[in-house]
Amino acid sequence: MQTVKVWDLPVRLCHWGLAACVLANLAFTEEGSDIHEYVGYTAAGIVAFRLLWGFIGSRYARFSDFFPTPSRLLEHGRNIARRRPDTHLGHNPFGALMMFALWAAVIGLGVSGYLMTTDRFWGDETVEEIHGFLADSLIPLIALHVTAALAMSFLSKTNLVRAMITGKKNVPDDAFGQPQIFDKD
């Protein structure tokens, strides 16, 4: 195994900060309370920062490293179907799709939550229903995210949860010979 530094501190803080905000608002804050709003705005702010970091951040934080193009998605899907998962130092294409889905839901929650506090949309059932739908959609998305991270950890023999904590991935020695992997820095 080789250890490779992949996730910089801003990526890890965004990941775990967003997880904490979502958990807090789904499980611990009262809907409509000031704390619920502040936590929601914090979550949206974290996503906004992470989107910016996707353009100016370190190598594996950048969208150019992991953007889920159709060809990347197809190749990754084929490799998983063959039970020969390709190794990606950064996010794999399916992981990138999950990130964008989670971020879209959080931004949508922030916008709809804000709209519910404005004079124009105060008490608007449509905005409330959109907010509720997005909040409810986070639960299966999070479950899928966690399940996929654990499954890919098993398939790739790389502890992805530990990597998101430490910033470093332990990668099998033979992984660097794969054509799909990005070179190690």
C-alpha positions as CSV (number, residue, x, y, z in Angstrom):
1,M,0.0,0.0,0.0
2,Q,1.0,3.6,-0.7
3,T,-0.2,6.6,1.2
4,V,-1.2,9.6,-1.0
5,K,-2.4,13.0,0.2
6,V,-5.6,13.7,-1.6
7,W,-8.1,15.8,0.4
8,D,-7.0,19.2,1.6
9,L,-8.3,20.8,4.8
10,P,-11.0,22.9,3.1
11,V,-12.5,19.8,1.4
12,R,-12.6,17.9,4.6
13,L,-14.0,20.8,6.7
14,C,-16.7,21.4,4.0
15,H,-17.6,17.7,4.0
16,W,-17.9,17.2,7.8
17,G,-19.3,20.7,8.4
18,L,-22.0,20.1,5.9
19,A,-22.7,16.6,7.4
20,A,-23.0,18.2,10.8
21,C,-25.4,20.9,9.6
22,V,-27.6,18.5,7.8
23,L,-27.7,16.1,10.7
24,A,-28.5,19.0,13.1
25,N,-31.4,20.3,11.0
26,L,-32.8,16.9,10.2
27,A,-32.6,15.5,13.7
28,F,-32.1,18.2,16.4
29,T,-33.5,21.6,15.5
30,E,-37.1,22.7,15.4
31,E,-38.4,23.5,11.9
32,G,-38.8,27.2,11.5
33,S,-36.7,28.1,14.5
34,D,-34.0,30.7,14.3
35,I,-31.4,28.0,15.0
36,H,-32.8,25.9,12.1
37,E,-32.5,28.9,9.8
38,Y,-28.9,29.7,10.8
39,V,-27.8,26.1,10.5
40,G,-29.5,25.9,7.1
41,Y,-27.8,29.1,5.9
42,T,-24.5,27.8,7.2
43,A,-25.0,24.7,5.2
44,A,-25.7,26.7,2.0
45,G,-22.7,28.8,2.7
46,I,-20.5,25.7,3.0
47,V,-21.8,24.5,-0.3
48,A,-21.2,27.9,-1.9
49,F,-17.6,27.9,-0.6
50,R,-17.1,24.3,-1.8
51,L,-18.3,25.2,-5.3
52,L,-15.8,28.1,-5.4
53,W,-13.1,25.7,-4.1
54,G,-14.0,23.4,-7.0
55,F,-12.4,26.1,-9.3
56,I,-9.6,27.4,-7.2
57,G,-8.7,24.7,-4.8
58,S,-6.1,22.0,-4.7
59,R,-5.8,19.4,-7.5
60,Y,-8.3,16.8,-6.2
61,A,-10.8,19.5,-5.0
62,R,-11.1,20.9,-8.6
63,F,-14.0,19.9,-10.8
64,S,-11.6,19.4,-13.6
65,D,-10.2,16.4,-11.7
66,F,-13.5,14.6,-11.2
67,F,-16.3,16.1,-13.3
68,P,-18.7,13.2,-14.2
69,T,-18.6,13.3,-18.0
70,P,-20.6,10.6,-19.8
71,S,-17.5,8.7,-20.9
72,R,-16.1,8.7,-17.3
73,L,-19.5,7.5,-15.9
74,L,-19.8,4.8,-18.5
75,E,-16.2,3.5,-18.0
76,H,-16.6,3.6,-14.2
77,G,-19.9,1.7,-14.4
78,R,-18.4,-0.9,-16.7
79,N,-15.5,-1.5,-14.4
80,I,-17.8,-1.8,-11.4
81,A,-20.0,-4.3,-13.3
82,R,-16.9,-6.3,-14.0
83,R,-15.9,-6.1,-10.3
84,R,-12.7,-4.4,-11.3
85,P,-13.3,-1.0,-9.9
86,D,-11.0,1.6,-11.3
87,T,-9.0,3.6,-8.8
88,H,-9.4,7.3,-8.5
89,L,-7.3,9.3,-6.2
90,G,-10.0,12.0,-6.1
91,H,-13.8,11.4,-6.4
92,N,-14.9,8.7,-8.8
93,P,-17.5,9.7,-11.4
94,F,-20.5,8.3,-9.4
95,G,-19.2,10.0,-6.3
96,A,-19.1,13.3,-8.2
97,L,-22.8,12.8,-9.2
98,M,-23.7,12.2,-5.6
99,M,-21.8,15.4,-4.5
100,F,-23.7,17.5,-7.1
101,A,-27.1,15.9,-6.0
102,L,-26.4,16.6,-2.3
103,W,-25.2,20.1,-3.0
104,A,-28.2,20.9,-5.2
105,A,-30.5,19.7,-2.5
106,V,-28.8,21.8,0.1
107,I,-28.7,25.0,-2.0
108,G,-32.4,24.4,-2.9
109,L,-33.1,24.1,0.8
110,G,-31.3,27.3,1.6
111,V,-33.1,29.2,-1.2
112,S,-36.6,27.8,-0.4
113,G,-36.0,28.3,3.4
114,Y,-35.0,31.9,2.7
115,L,-38.1,32.5,0.5
116,M,-40.3,31.2,3.3
117,T,-39.1,34.1,5.4
118,T,-39.9,36.8,2.8
119,D,-43.1,38.8,2.7
120,R,-43.9,37.6,-0.8
121,F,-43.6,33.8,0.0
122,W,-44.5,33.8,3.7
123,G,-47.1,31.0,4.1
124,D,-46.8,30.0,0.4
125,E,-47.6,26.2,0.4
126,T,-45.7,25.6,-2.8
127,V,-42.4,26.9,-1.4
128,E,-43.0,25.0,1.9
129,E,-43.7,21.8,-0.1
130,I,-40.5,22.2,-2.2
131,H,-38.6,22.8,1.0
132,G,-40.1,19.7,2.6
133,F,-39.5,17.6,-0.5
134,L,-35.8,18.6,-0.6
135,A,-35.4,17.9,3.1
136,D,-37.0,14.5,2.6
137,S,-34.8,13.8,-0.4
138,L,-31.7,14.2,1.6
139,I,-32.4,11.1,3.7
140,P,-32.2,8.6,0.8
141,L,-29.3,10.6,-0.8
142,I,-27.3,10.4,2.4
143,A,-28.1,6.7,2.8
144,L,-26.9,6.1,-0.7
145,H,-23.8,8.2,-0.2
146,V,-22.8,6.3,2.9
147,T,-23.6,2.9,1.4
148,A,-21.6,3.7,-1.7
149,A,-18.6,5.0,0.2
150,L,-18.6,1.8,2.3
151,A,-19.0,-0.4,-0.8
152,M,-16.3,1.3,-2.7
153,S,-14.0,1.1,0.3
154,F,-14.5,-2.6,0.2
155,L,-14.2,-3.0,-3.6
156,S,-11.2,-0.7,-3.9
157,K,-9.5,-1.9,-0.7
158,T,-9.2,1.8,0.3
159,N,-10.8,3.2,3.5
160,L,-12.6,6.2,2.1
161,V,-14.1,7.3,5.4
162,R,-10.6,7.5,7.0
163,A,-9.3,9.3,3.9
164,M,-12.0,12.0,4.3
165,I,-10.9,12.4,8.0
166,T,-7.1,12.4,7.5
167,G,-6.9,13.7,3.9
168,K,-4.7,10.7,2.9
169,K,-5.7,7.6,1.0
170,N,-3.9,4.2,1.3
171,V,-3.9,2.9,-2.2
172,P,-2.9,-0.6,-3.3
173,D,0.6,-0.6,-4.9
174,D,-0.8,-2.0,-8.2
175,A,-3.4,0.8,-8.5
176,F,-0.9,3.1,-10.0
177,G,-0.5,0.9,-13.0
178,Q,-4.2,1.3,-13.9
179,P,-4.9,3.6,-16.9
180,Q,-7.9,5.3,-15.1
181,I,-6.0,6.5,-12.1
182,F,-4.5,10.0,-12.0
183,D,-0.8,10.1,-11.3
184,K,0.3,10.5,-7.8
185,D,1.6,13.9,-6.6
